[in-house]
Amino acid sequence: MDQIADRTEAHIISMARNDAAYALTMAERPEVSRAELCALIGKLAGAVKDVASVAELRGERLNAPVARALEEVLRAALSR
């Protein structure tokens, strides 16, 4: 069971990295429409939620005060 979870988590993280790279590439293209950028933001928000879930499930915690503050802001933004 642990191997399945590890593979699933690795896949989620890999997909989030791919989504981020794609979004950065698209953001640099002047012909990309606002609607396309909005769709990319939605996809990235989903990827961030997924990666945050992976971190929580693994029991990883951020200890630095700045990192905790950032985590709280991201959680608040994503819960809207």
Secondary structure, DSSP 8 states (H G I E B T S, - for coil): -HHHHHHHHHHHHHHHHHHHHHHHHHHT-TT--HHHHHHHHHHHHHHHHHHHHHHHHHT----SHHHHHHHHHHHHHHT-
